[in-house]
Amino acid sequence: MEYISVKQAAEKWGLSDRRVRVLCEHGKIAGARKEGRSYLIPSDALKPADGRRLRGRLVPKEFASLLARVDSAKEELDRRRPLTVGEVKRLQDEFLIEFTYSSNAIEGNTLTLKETAMVLEGITIDRKPLKDHLEAVGHRDAFRYVQQLVAAKAPFSERIIREIHSLVLLDKPEDRGVYRRIPVRIMGAHHEPPQPYLVPVQMERLVAESAHDKRHPVHGAALFHLEFEGIHPFVDGNGRTGRLILNLTLMQHGYPPINVKFADRRRYYDCLDTYFRDHDEEPMVTMVAEYVEERLKQYLAALG
């Protein structure tokens, strides 16, 4: 690994030498190490995030380092924006296909990644159920709706949750956007969702509390996702809807959307189980933050 001096880092980031040394002393620069009285900083290290952005936010110690890396990458991306129209479209198109494939596959959809791409182009896949086709199209339309909400800076509400669900559940018109009226159980899970008469009350409370959440946006998005999945407000489509809402929250705060990969489904389920069994949110918050960091690095790599 190549290293630069404190002075070189200070010039690169537009900071004073003293400020860079303080950041090194407090472990705010990833990979920085001390040799004698001097610090060596990886040449590809990102400028630490401006802590003033998080004033008034609650950041637990166990998440501080990871979320600081996430915000450093985000601020670096913000400095390099705007992307060209072509760059944005390419990144969005690739993400939409992968996100639609993974989110549906986690819930049992049998379309492959390639087949999902073909369905989204309007091609019918032989010997694949109509349900799988409708799920792909519905998820695509729901994500496009999420993008429109972000662009319009629409305030979050229960109505929006219902509308996202209505698009997701394209194959079951009678259940679209309707809170469940029967008890449900999640196969293999430790958690039992609340009785149906409690769903409207708990959903109203969850949305109201999110408006006053003082956590770091990534932390808050992950915790909302856990609580939403715990309420399990709909008969079907809770997982897909919940992951779309997770991305809506991230995007509203300027972070890129994430794709919980089908290959990571076991870790994802374990994160849910750990929260409801042990009241431990750390695995899910870490998973979401790592995905955000990965996406930010992908954007930065695309920009060179």
Summary of the structure (lengths in Angstrom):
residues: 304
radius of gyration: 21.2
end to end distance: 18.4
largest distance: 69.8
contacts: 895
relative contact order: 0.12
helix: 63%
strand: 4%
